[in-house]
């Protein structure tokens, strides 16, 4: 018997038992649907977060004290502005190094009060982090050197505190001290759920005095290109370790951050796919079950086919192809519904969903494999039936 | 009339067949020897339990003997694999069953063409040969009909066309008239007669009805797993 004949025969058998075939497929359809949709959501979340990380600016090295682990609390910083000057010498180009001292503080304008992240920084932040100023001016070197009480507001803070008024030149009270607004940043959006439009930037020197500390949280170095990131971060951390023997320093690069978060989210996507895969497996058990019923029902037909000269492998092929057709047709329907579902989720909900080719190929491949795996036992049983007994069956 | 030259269509030497039925050993055949030449028309008769169905299954290569030799169309069976046995069945044996055994949702034409599917014959040739076989049994006008749309007599004629489409050496008919009324039964028997004399296919007919057996030119009577009487004198 040729493959095409076996195929036509199997298709005919499925057509004859249309309702049963569709119900059997349903298990596979739901399984594949779940795989495609969940992987799309997982991938969508990953893409979204990667986009946010990229939004931080490119070729940036964040240098923080201690070692970044999940096992220990963040290290208390011992770095000060003298260390920043030192790193500026190590890097060579002072404009490529900026500084950060962060604190959540209450900000007030008239009766409007809000709690925001206040960041003490310097004039280099806007270039290194590619942070465009929408109105007014960014912080200047003189602001930092002379500890001016000036502030540049995130666009959301500006909106909330001043509404339609132009904030430039107006006063804000940060943690009890008055500041003059010199600029407002253009809207940039969120990173990890934190809106960077809700920050207020003030000179780092002013921030130290305001908070009564000499330290800074960390510093950021801008590399001139992707190739420079790794050597530069090695140089900076090595220089800091020279200066503070026995201390740890970590350089966080965007690539490393992308790698870490990417692998965590990849794992999450994998877990989602595995859970969906279990339902696909359950669908496979359903196929196996119905194929066994079908073999039993068609015992006489199998006996007759054998009497007419069907070999064991012909019968096996017929039933195996039937099982694989059930799961692959179910798989195709599941893929169509899954892609439709993912597109609908993308369009109608805030949940990001990205359809990936690998999930579609995988879902299809797995459904075909499920058909083979769960079809083999019933098909072998059919192939091995004794024709004499099979012909006598009721 | 026996023999049209060449090897015998079927040749059995001291066939036995034992099996276990719910733990009890049953000896269905206890040593059967017979020879059926090409073109013969033989009836196997005997009461139920006499072993005639078992003999039929062995001759049809559906089963293997417990001991003894069996040659079908000159081919010794004992060393054949299941696959070769299926191929031999396809090439040399045609079956007609009491209950027709047609595929219910399949047209007469496709039912008849089925043995050729397993022989690997292409679709166009299959259809042509199946149509010719249906015409030979007088059903050329019913090719598109399904079994449920046909009378019992017509269904059995479709089954005969299916048995003959592969041009077998032997046609094994197991109570072919058992499910038919007298008129249809007579018609089917007349057809077997005619096919036997026209195409030279050997016909082995299993029946318990003496009138049906009377169509055969040779009668083998079985009892208790042995041949009790063979009008050709070829058995024991």
HADDOCK unambig.tbl for C-alpha pairs under 7 A between the chains (distance, minus, plus):
assign (segid A and resid 1 and name CA) (segid B and resid 117 and name CA) 5.76 0.50 0.50
assign (segid A and resid 1 and name CA) (segid B and resid 118 and name CA) 4.64 0.50 0.50
assign (segid A and resid 1 and name CA) (segid B and resid 119 and name CA) 6.36 0.50 0.50
assign (segid A and resid 1 and name CA) (segid B and resid 120 and name CA) 4.92 0.50 0.50
assign (segid A and resid 2 and name CA) (segid B and resid 120 and name CA) 6.25 0.50 0.50
assign (segid A and resid 304 and name CA) (segid B and resid 101 and name CA) 6.76 0.50 0.50
assign (segid A and resid 306 and name CA) (segid B and resid 86 and name CA) 6.95 0.50 0.50
assign (segid A and resid 307 and name CA) (segid B and resid 62 and name CA) 6.63 0.50 0.50
assign (segid A and resid 307 and name CA) (segid B and resid 89 and name CA) 6.92 0.50 0.50
assign (segid A and resid 308 and name CA) (segid B and resid 89 and name CA) 6.78 0.50 0.50
assign (segid A and resid 308 and name CA) (segid B and resid 90 and name CA) 5.53 0.50 0.50
assign (segid A and resid 308 and name CA) (segid B and resid 115 and name CA) 5.24 0.50 0.50
assign (segid A and resid 309 and name CA) (segid B and resid 86 and name CA) 4.69 0.50 0.50
assign (segid A and resid 309 and name CA) (segid B and resid 87 and name CA) 5.67 0.50 0.50
assign (segid A and resid 309 and name CA) (segid B and resid 89 and name CA) 5.41 0.50 0.50
assign (segid A and resid 309 and name CA) (segid B and resid 90 and name CA) 4.06 0.50 0.50
assign (segid A and resid 309 and name CA) (segid B and resid 115 and name CA) 6.40 0.50 0.50
assign (segid A and resid 309 and name CA) (segid B and resid 118 and name CA) 6.14 0.50 0.50
assign (segid A and resid 310 and name CA) (segid B and resid 86 and name CA) 6.14 0.50 0.50
assign (segid A and resid 310 and name CA) (segid B and resid 118 and name CA) 5.61 0.50 0.50
assign (segid A and resid 311 and name CA) (segid B and resid 83 and name CA) 5.45 0.50 0.50
assign (segid A and resid 311 and name CA) (segid B and resid 86 and name CA) 5.44 0.50 0.50
assign (segid A and resid 312 and name CA) (segid B and resid 83 and name CA) 6.88 0.50 0.50
assign (segid A and resid 387 and name CA) (segid B and resid 62 and name CA) 6.13 0.50 0.50
assign (segid A and resid 388 and name CA) (segid B and resid 57 and name CA) 7.00 0.50 0.50
assign (segid A and resid 388 and name CA) (segid B and resid 62 and name CA) 6.19 0.50 0.50
assign (segid A and resid 388 and name CA) (segid B and resid 63 and name CA) 6.91 0.50 0.50
